[in-house]
Amino acid sequence: MSRLNKLKKKLNQRFAGRITVRQERSHLVLEGSSEDWNEIVSAGFLAAKYNDTAGGVVNDVRFSGTEHLPPVRLPRENDQSLEGAAPDVLVVGAGVTGCAIARELTKWKLDVLLVDKECDVALHASSRNDGMIHPGLDLHKHSLKYQYNRRGNACYDAYCQELQVPFTREGQYLCFPKKLPAAALYLSKPYWAYMGVPNRVLGRKALFRVLPQLHPALGGAIYFPSAGAVCPYGLTIALAENAIQNGARINLNTAVLGMDLKTDAAGDQSIAAVRTNRGVLRPKLVINAAGAFAEEIAAMAGDRFFSIHPRRGTNSILDKKAAYISRYHSSTLLTGHAKGAHTKGGGVIHTVHGNLLLGPNAVETPCKEDFSTAPESIQSVFDKQAKTSEKLGQGQTITYFTGVRAATFEEDFVLGPGLYTRNILHAAGIQSPGLTAAPAIAEDIAQWAFEKLDALGCPPPRSETFDPRRPAIPHPADLPDAERDALIREHPDFGVILCRCEQISRGEILAALRRPLPCDSVDGVKRRVRAGMGRCQGGFCGPQVAALIAQERGIPLEQVRKSGAGSELLTGCSKRGAPPLPAPVSPLPDTSEHQRNLPSEQYDVAVIGGGPAGLAAAVAAENAGASVLLIEREARLGGILKQCVHDGFGVIRYDEKLSGPEYAQRCVAALRETGVTVAAQSFVTRMERTDAGIQLTVTGAAGLRQVRAKALVLATGCRERTARQIAIHGTRPAGVLTAGSAQYYTNILGQLPGRRVVILGSGDIGLIMARRLTLEGAQVLGVWEAKATPSGLPRNIAQCLLDFDIPLHVSRTVTRVFGHERLEAVEIAQVDERMRPVPGTEERIACDALILSVGLIPENELAEDLGVALDPATKGPVCDQNYQTSVPGVFCCGNAVHVNDLVDYVSESGDRAGAAAAHYAKTPGPLPSPACASVRAGTGFLCAVPQRIDLTQQPEALTLFFRAKDERDRTHVRVTRGGEALYDHTFRLLRPPEMERITVPLAGRPLRPGDILSLEMEEPDA
C-alpha cells in the first residue's frame, strides 16, 4: 500500500471521513471541516508523517470557529508612496529573519526594499521569545533546523560584536532528578558526540556548587557551553539599522495585499507585481519572510505548498532581584511534559539584561495574532519550573507576554526557491531555534537570491562599501566610570536619568528617536533603550518619555502613541488645558550647577531623595550641626507632592490644609534657610560601605562625582504595583496605567488618560483620581475593589465618590483587558474570600482607560545594595526608633520604610532620621553595635514599625505605627514585656487601610537587651 493510501486510511479511521487528503502537484492537501482546532492540527501532523512528496502539507480543513476569529490587522495608511517602485529584491517581513536577510543582501549592489505591515520591526515572534541561542539539544540531525542552528550558533560572537548587541554565552544546564542513576548521564555522552554538541557531565555536588538555588530533588546535570542569550528585538533593530546604513530601504505600515502573476512561453510562472496599501511594486525577486503569514504570501505568489499552524507561548519575566537563582539557562528533564507537544518545554533563562525569564509553554491556536495572556499559561510555566528551583514564585513577576510561533506540520524550516513560481524565495516556518539560525539562514537566502538574479540575467556586483559595523546607542550605566564621565561631559543629556529602574538617560531616549530606523512611540523607545522595562514598568518614566517624544517630534502630547496608529496614550486636554511643551528638543541646559560646584566631596550626612521625608531629614541633620548633601533625581524638589494638587496635607505639621505643591513649597523654603548642598537632577548609581562610612557615585548632567558621607539617609519613597504584578491578563493596549501616572498626565501635563474610565483599587490615590478625572471632564464608571472593604480613608470615600455619585464595588476585580491598540473594555469578576476570581461571575464593561490604584511598594533597591535587612511585611527596612537600619550609619525614612497615610508622618520620620544621622556622624570614633530590644507584632497585626529599639539612649516614650490585618470593631490593643503591660488602649475601629499610631510610655521602665515588646490584640467579641 502506498504511503498516500495509508494516510487516507488513517485519516478515515481517526476522523470518520470528515477529513480527507489528496495530492496536488508536489504537495498534499487536507480538506474537510471540524469544530475542533486541535483535531485539525493533529490531522496536519498525521499527513506530514506519511508525506513523501517534494512539498509539504497544505491544511485546508475548514475550522467552524473561523467566524469568531478577528480579521488580520492591517495598517491604516493608504497612499501611493511606493507606487511604481521596482526594487531588485522585495523582502516581506521585518522579523529577525527578514532583517538579517535584508542586511546580507546589501553585501551586493542591490536595490533592497523590506516591507512589514506593522509600525516597527520585530513586533511579532522576534520580540516575543526568550532570546536563547540554542545549543541544539532536541533537534533531528537530518533536519534543516539542526543544520542552520549549528551554523547560526557559531556566528553569534562575531555577529553581535559587529552589530554592538549584548550577547552572553553562559551555557545551559539540563538537569535530572536524583531518581535517575548518575551513570545515565555519562551513558548519554556518545549521543551528544554524535549530535556534535559540546557538553560536560556534572554530578550533584558539582551542580550545586555552580547553582546552589536549584531544587534539592535534582541529582545532576549536563552542561552545554555553546548556549547563549541575546536580546531578540534588540538584535532585529540592529540588523535593520545596519541594513539601512548599507543602502536598504525599510517601509513599515506596508502590507502586501495581493500579487499579479504572469506565465511565460515556457509555462513558467512568476510574480509580475505586488499590490500593497502604499502602491503597486514590481520587484525582480520576492523573499517571503513573513513569519506566521508566510503561508498567505506563498498563496498570493501561487506557490503555496506548506501551511503554518500558529502556536502560542507565554513567558514570564522576573524582577532582577530573582536573578541570584541562576546565572545560566537551566531546565529540568522528566517534569511531566506532554509527549508530542512539539515544544522544548521552556526553562529558566538568564537574559542579557539580568532578569530571569520563565517559559514558554505551547498552545495551538487558530489565530496568528493572538498575543493575549491567560492565567493558566502562567501557572503551567511556574508549576513546571518549580521543579527546577523552589525559589521561583509568581510574586517575583514584573511582566509577562505571549508570542506566536510560525510552525509547519513538518516542524522544520521551509528554505529555498519556490516550487511553482520562479522569482520567489521562502524563509518560512521559522520557529525555535529560528533566532539562533537567523545568521545562517540569511547567508543562504542571500546567496540563492544572487543565483536567482543571475539566472534572470541581472547578476549584481559585490558592494565595495558594505560596512558590517553598526554603532549602538551608548548605555552609560554599562560603561566604566571614566568613560561614563567623559561621555556625559561631552553630551550632558546622558547624565540625566529618566528611567530609574533601568538607569536610562535622557540622552539614550533622544538617540533612539534619531536613529536611521524611524521610532516615534513609547514602545519603540522601550525596545531600543529599555526605558519602562524595569520593575515599575514605566510608572515613573512613562509620562516623561511621552513628553520627550512630543518635544522631539514637535507634536501635541495627545498625538504620542504607545505603538501603532490608534494607540494614542491620551484622549485630549483636560478642562484646564495643557501647558506648552518646548519644541524641538534642544541640548540640555546646564541645570546641574549644584553638582558641578559641590564645595566638598566629604559630608557628614548624605540624604537621597528630595521629597518631604528627604527635605525634612536634610533640614534636621543640618540643624543638628552636620554638613549635609541632598541628592534628588528630578530637577525640582518636592517628590510626588508636586502632582498632588488636592488639599488635606499639613493638618498635623502646619495646622492647616495645604495642597501637595503648597506643602512641598513649605519644605523647600525651610531647606533654603539652611546650608544644605543640593545636587538636583542627580542619580546615585552605586554605593559602597567603607571604614569611614558610605561612598556614593553620583551622576548628573555635569558628569560623575564620588562623594563620601559618614551617615546616609534613604528617603527614596515608593512605587506603584502594575497590571502584570496583580495578574491582569489579556492584551497590552494603550489606556492601562497606574494612578500615579494618570495623576502626572492630568495635573502636570494637563491631559486626560481616558474619557470612560474604570478605576481598580480603592486606595486613596485611586479615590482622589476618581474625583479629579470627573472634574476634568471624564466619566468615571466606578471604582472596583478586590477586598471586601474599601482601602482608602473614609473622608476620601465620602468626598471623592459619594459627593460625585461614583459607585464603589467591593469584592470584585479586573481580570482581563481587551483591545489591540487602545483599551476597549475590561472584564470584571467577583472574588472569593481569598480574592480569587469566581468563574461564571464575569461581566464586560466598555471603557477606554483603566486606572490602577492597587498598592504601593517601598523603593529599597539602594538599601538592598548595602545589605540592609528588609521586613517582609512592610517591604521596607527593619529600623529602630531613630530609623537606623540594620547597617550602622544607614537610616531610612518616609514611605521607603513603610507606606504612610499622612505626609505629616512622612516628614516627622525625616526629622527623626536626619537628627539621628547627624548624631551618628558627629560622634567621634567607631561606634559599638548598640544593644537592642525588639518589637513583635502578634496575631491580627499586618505590621509594626519600628521593629527594634536602640538602647544606647533609653527612650522616655516609644512611638509605634501599626496596621491591623482585618477590619475590627472595638478592639483592645496592648503592648507587653514579658507579661508586664506597658500600654493598653481600646480602639473603636481598626481598618487595614488606616495606619494607627500609639505612644508607649517607658519612663521608669528601662528596657534591657533582648527584651521583646509584644503587640497583642483581643478578639472583637472578647
Summary of the structure (lengths in Angstrom):
residues: 1022
radius of gyration: 31.2
end to end distance: 84.8
largest distance: 110.6
contacts: 3725
relative contact order: 0.08
helix: 29%
strand: 29%
